[in-house]
Amino acid sequence: MLRHDGAQWHLWASVHPLDDPAATDRMTTEHATSPDGVDWTWQGTALAGTPGSWDARGVRIATVVLDGDRSWALYDGRATAAENWEERTGLAVQDGAGTFTAADGGPLLQSPHPPGGLRYADVVALPGGGARWFYEATRADGAHELRTVLLAH
């Protein structure tokens, strides 16, 4: 996930810790910055799972909306290894330069179809206002599909 804030580039990268060979599906999101998009400096962990929660096993920032000190992110999260490919979407708010904290209350978005996967949410601002959202969701038959929603201004 890349964004430019007017002064520098930001990268939020999904990282799989490899310290436990039986648990390489775990995820955190790490943050890096760059003045030119070529040379990067790692800043540290931007978002990590919440122990004992719906996103304990892994988090992956899917989109970031930069809005000064009110920036926020949608992220994919899961509690267990068995939920791989069925992550649900959570909301995180910026609490520092590139660092986010998950909002309380569990996933913000999930498919109504079991097992509830809704991930890779992204938004594109449209000329003249409004936005188009894209996301992947679990269908009634258990397969996944790309979906889009148009929010008019």
HELIX and SHEET records of a PDB file:
HELIX    1   1 PRO A   21  ALA A   23  5                                   3    
HELIX    2   2 GLY A   68  ARG A   70  5                                   3    
HELIX    3   3 ALA A   81  GLU A   83  5                                   3    
SHEET    1   A 4 LEU A   2  HIS A   4  0                                        
SHEET    2   A 4 TRP A   9  VAL A  15 -1                                        
SHEET    3   A 4 THR A  28  SER A  34 -1                                        
SHEET    4   A 4 THR A  41  LEU A  47 -1                                        
SHEET    1   B 4 GLY A  58  VAL A  65  0                                        
SHEET    2   B 4 TRP A  72  ARG A  78 -1                                        
SHEET    3   B 4 ARG A  88  GLY A  96 -1                                        
SHEET    4   B 4 THR A  99  ALA A 102 -1                                        
SHEET    1   C 3 LEU A 118  ALA A 125  0                                        
SHEET    2   C 3 ALA A 131  THR A 138 -1                                        
SHEET    3   C 3 HIS A 144  LEU A 151 -1                                        
END                                                                             
